[in-house]
Amino acid sequence: MSEVRMGLGWDVHRIAPGRPMMIGGVAIPGPFGFEGHSDADVLAHAVTDALLGAAALGDIGMHFPDTDARWKGADSLQLLAHALGLVREQGFTLVNVDTTVILERPKLKDFRLPIRQKLAATLGLPLERVSVKFKTAEQVGPVGEGRSAEAQAIVAIRTRD
Protein backbone atom coordinates (compact mmCIF):
# COMPACT_ATOMS: atom_id res chain seq x y z
CA MET A 1 0.00 0.00 0.00
CA SER A 2 1.36 3.43 -0.98
CA GLU A 3 1.98 6.20 1.50
CA VAL A 4 0.58 9.51 0.25
CA ARG A 5 1.91 12.85 1.43
CA MET A 6 0.99 16.45 0.67
CA GLY A 7 3.32 19.42 0.58
CA LEU A 8 2.46 23.12 0.70
CA GLY A 9 4.68 25.83 -0.75
CA TRP A 10 4.48 29.61 -0.72
CA ASP A 11 6.80 32.30 -2.04
CA VAL A 12 6.84 36.06 -2.42
CA HIS A 13 9.11 38.44 -4.33
CA ARG A 14 9.22 42.21 -4.59
CA ILE A 15 8.57 43.82 -7.96
CA ALA A 16 11.85 45.03 -9.52
CA PRO A 17 11.84 47.39 -12.52
CA GLY A 18 14.20 46.37 -15.28
CA ARG A 19 14.46 42.71 -14.24
CA PRO A 20 13.01 39.93 -16.35
CA MET A 21 9.82 38.34 -15.06
CA MET A 22 10.00 34.56 -14.88
CA ILE A 23 6.92 32.59 -13.87
CA GLY A 24 7.04 28.81 -14.05
CA GLY A 25 10.06 28.98 -16.33
CA VAL A 26 8.34 31.28 -18.83
CA ALA A 27 9.60 34.81 -19.52
CA ILE A 28 6.70 37.24 -19.23
CA PRO A 29 7.29 40.43 -21.25
CA GLY A 30 6.98 43.74 -19.43
CA PRO A 31 8.83 46.57 -17.72
CA PHE A 32 9.46 44.75 -14.45
CA GLY A 33 10.29 41.41 -12.96
CA PHE A 34 11.00 40.17 -9.46
CA GLU A 35 13.82 40.86 -7.04
CA GLY A 36 15.79 37.84 -5.92
CA HIS A 37 19.11 36.03 -5.76
CA SER A 38 18.21 33.51 -8.48
CA ASP A 39 15.97 34.36 -11.45
CA ALA A 40 13.29 34.98 -8.77
CA ASP A 41 10.69 32.67 -10.32
CA VAL A 42 8.05 32.93 -7.62
CA LEU A 43 6.04 29.99 -8.95
CA ALA A 44 8.97 27.58 -9.35
CA HIS A 45 10.07 28.48 -5.81
CA ALA A 46 6.63 27.71 -4.36
CA VAL A 47 6.53 24.32 -6.11
CA THR A 48 10.10 23.58 -4.95
CA ASP A 49 9.12 24.29 -1.34
CA ALA A 50 5.99 22.15 -1.66
CA LEU A 51 8.04 19.20 -2.94
CA LEU A 52 10.66 19.53 -0.23
CA GLY A 53 7.97 19.86 2.43
CA ALA A 54 6.05 16.81 1.28
CA ALA A 55 9.16 14.68 1.73
CA ALA A 56 10.15 16.46 4.99
CA LEU A 57 13.39 17.67 3.40
CA GLY A 58 13.32 21.24 4.67
CA ASP A 59 12.83 24.28 2.48
CA ILE A 60 14.32 26.04 -0.50
CA GLY A 61 16.54 28.27 1.65
CA MET A 62 18.23 25.23 3.23
CA HIS A 63 19.13 23.74 -0.14
CA PHE A 64 19.76 26.91 -2.18
CA PRO A 65 20.75 29.70 0.24
CA ASP A 66 20.91 33.24 -1.12
CA THR A 67 24.33 33.53 0.52
CA ASP A 68 25.75 30.97 -1.94
CA ALA A 69 27.16 32.55 -5.12
CA ARG A 70 26.39 29.34 -7.07
CA TRP A 71 22.71 30.27 -7.08
CA LYS A 72 23.16 33.91 -8.21
CA GLY A 73 20.91 34.30 -11.26
CA ALA A 74 20.17 30.55 -11.31
CA ASP A 75 17.37 29.14 -13.43
CA SER A 76 14.72 28.21 -10.85
CA LEU A 77 13.59 25.24 -12.93
CA GLN A 78 17.02 23.72 -12.25
CA LEU A 79 16.40 24.17 -8.52
CA LEU A 80 12.98 22.57 -8.95
CA ALA A 81 14.45 19.61 -10.85
CA HIS A 82 17.08 19.14 -8.13
CA ALA A 83 14.38 19.15 -5.42
CA LEU A 84 12.40 16.57 -7.40
CA GLY A 85 15.51 14.40 -7.54
CA LEU A 86 15.86 14.59 -3.77
CA VAL A 87 12.21 13.57 -3.35
CA ARG A 88 12.71 10.64 -5.70
CA GLU A 89 15.84 9.56 -3.77
CA GLN A 90 13.58 9.22 -0.71
CA GLY A 91 11.45 6.71 -2.63
CA PHE A 92 8.60 9.01 -3.64
CA THR A 93 6.99 9.78 -6.95
CA LEU A 94 5.13 13.00 -7.73
CA VAL A 95 1.41 12.58 -8.36
CA ASN A 96 0.24 16.11 -9.18
CA VAL A 97 0.77 19.80 -8.53
CA ASP A 98 -1.79 22.60 -8.06
CA THR A 99 -0.60 26.21 -8.03
CA THR A 100 -1.83 29.78 -7.78
CA VAL A 101 0.04 32.93 -8.77
CA ILE A 102 -1.17 36.14 -7.13
CA LEU A 103 -0.16 39.21 -9.12
CA GLU A 104 -2.01 42.43 -9.86
CA ARG A 105 -0.51 42.93 -13.31
CA PRO A 106 0.18 41.91 -15.99
CA LYS A 107 -2.71 39.57 -16.71
CA LEU A 108 -1.24 36.09 -17.17
CA LYS A 109 -4.11 34.09 -18.73
CA ASP A 110 -2.36 33.92 -22.13
CA PHE A 111 0.66 32.28 -20.47
CA ARG A 112 -1.22 29.50 -18.65
CA LEU A 113 -0.53 26.76 -21.19
CA PRO A 114 3.19 27.53 -21.70
CA ILE A 115 3.70 27.68 -17.91
CA ARG A 116 1.88 24.37 -17.42
CA GLN A 117 3.94 22.82 -20.21
CA LYS A 118 7.27 24.01 -18.71
CA LEU A 119 6.36 22.78 -15.24
CA ALA A 120 5.06 19.44 -16.57
CA ALA A 121 8.26 18.89 -18.57
CA THR A 122 10.47 19.79 -15.60
CA LEU A 123 8.49 17.58 -13.23
CA GLY A 124 8.03 14.66 -15.63
CA LEU A 125 4.25 14.86 -15.30
CA PRO A 126 1.49 14.68 -17.90
CA LEU A 127 -0.03 18.11 -18.54
CA GLU A 128 -3.35 17.11 -16.95
CA ARG A 129 -1.58 16.72 -13.58
CA VAL A 130 -0.30 20.31 -13.50
CA SER A 131 -2.72 23.08 -12.56
CA VAL A 132 -1.84 26.78 -12.76
CA LYS A 133 -4.30 29.43 -11.62
CA PHE A 134 -3.98 33.22 -11.56
CA LYS A 135 -5.52 35.64 -9.08
CA THR A 136 -5.23 39.31 -8.24
CA ALA A 137 -5.21 40.63 -4.69
CA GLU A 138 -8.05 43.05 -5.45
CA GLN A 139 -5.73 46.02 -4.75
CA VAL A 140 -5.24 44.89 -1.14
CA GLY A 141 -1.82 44.64 0.55
CA PRO A 142 1.61 44.67 -1.10
CA VAL A 143 0.52 42.42 -3.99
CA GLY A 144 -2.62 44.46 -4.63
CA GLU A 145 -0.60 47.66 -4.51
CA GLY A 146 1.71 46.27 -7.20
CA ARG A 147 4.75 46.00 -4.92
CA SER A 148 5.12 42.21 -4.91
CA ALA A 149 3.92 38.88 -6.30
CA GLU A 150 3.10 35.65 -4.49
CA ALA A 151 2.66 32.04 -5.46
CA GLN A 152 1.20 29.05 -3.66
CA ALA A 153 1.60 25.39 -4.52
CA ILE A 154 0.41 22.08 -3.20
CA VAL A 155 1.79 18.75 -4.34
CA ALA A 156 0.88 15.14 -3.73
CA ILE A 157 3.61 12.51 -3.62
CA ARG A 158 3.38 8.80 -2.96
CA THR A 159 5.75 5.96 -2.27
CA ARG A 160 6.57 3.85 -5.28
CA ASP A 161 4.83 0.48 -5.39
N, C-alpha and C positions, 0 to 999 in steps of 0.2 A: 504494500500500500504506500502511495506517495505521500510525502509530507509537503504541504502547501504553505507558503509564507507570503506575506504582503510587505511591501516597502513603500514608504512615503518620502518624497523629496520636495524641497522648496528652495528657490533661489531668488535673489534680487540683485539688480545692478543699477547704478546711477546712469542716467542719460549722459552721453559725452559727445558734444559736437565734433565733427571731423573724423570720428572713428567709424569703421565699418560696423554695420549691424548684422550679426549672425544669429539666426534662430534655427535650431535644429539642423545646423550644418548648411543652411541656405543663406546666402548674402541677400539682405533686403535693401534695395536702393533707397537712399534718402540722405539728408544732411547730418544725421547723427547716428551714433551707435551706442554701445555700452562701455562703461569704464570697467576695467578689470585687468588682472595680471596676464591671463591667457587671452583668447579671442573674445572672452566674456559672453559666451553663448549661454544665455540664461536658461534656455530649455534643455540643452544637453547637460548642463550642470544639475538641474533638478532631477533628470532621469538617472544620472550617475549616482546622486545621493540616494535615490529610491532603491537602486540595485544594491548598493553597498549596505544600506539599512536592512533590506530584506534578508541578506545573508549574515547580518550582524558583524559586518566588516568595518564599522566606523563610518566616516564621512569623507567627502571630497577633500577637505582641508588636511586630513591626516595623510592622504595618499599623494596629493598634489599641492603642497603648501605654496602660498604666494611669496614665500621667502626663498624659494628654490628657483634659481635662474633658468633651469631646464624647462620650466613651464611658461616662461615669458613669451607671450604671443602664441602659445600652443593652440593647435586645432583641438577644440573641445570634443570632437567626435573621436579623436585618438584617446582621450582620457576616458570617454564612455566605453570604447572598445576594450581598454585595459581593465576597467571595472567589471565588465561582462566576463572577461577572462578569469578574474579572481573569483567571481561567483561560480563559474563553471568548475574551477579547481576545487571548490567546496562540495561538488557533486550535484549542483543545481542546474536546472534548465529554465530559461525564461519562457513564460507562458504568454503574457501580454503586457502592454503599457498603455496607460491612459493619462493624458496631459492637458494642462490648461496654461495658456500664456495670457497674462494680464498686462495690457499696454494700451494707452489712450490713443496713440497714433504712431505709425500709420496703420491703416486697416490692413489686416493680414490675410483675409479670406482667399485671395488669389494665390497665396503661397501654401495653402493647406496641403495639397497633394504633393508638391515637391518636398516639403518638410517631412511628411509621412514617409515618402519614398526613401529619403536620406536616413531617417531613423530606422526604418525597417531593414535597409541594407546593412547598416552598422550593427544592428542587433541580431541579424540573421533571422528575422521574423517575417511571416507573410504580411502583406499590407493590411489585411483585415484584422490583424492583432495589434495595430498601432493607431491610437486615437489622438488627434490633436484638435483642441478647441481654443477659441480666442474670445476673450472678454475685455471690456473696458472696466475702469473703476468708477465710472459715472462721475468723474471730476472730483472724487473724494480722495484725500490723502496724497502721498508723494507720487503714486502712480497716476492718479486722476489729475494731478497738477502738472503732469508731464515731466516729472523729475526723475522717475525711475521706471523699471519694468520688473515684473515678477513672473515666475513660472512655478507650477505645481505638477508633480507626477506621482503616480502610483503604479507599482508593478506587482505582478504575481510571478513567483518562481515555485518550482516543485523539484523534489528529488527525482533523479532519473530512475526509471524502473529497470 
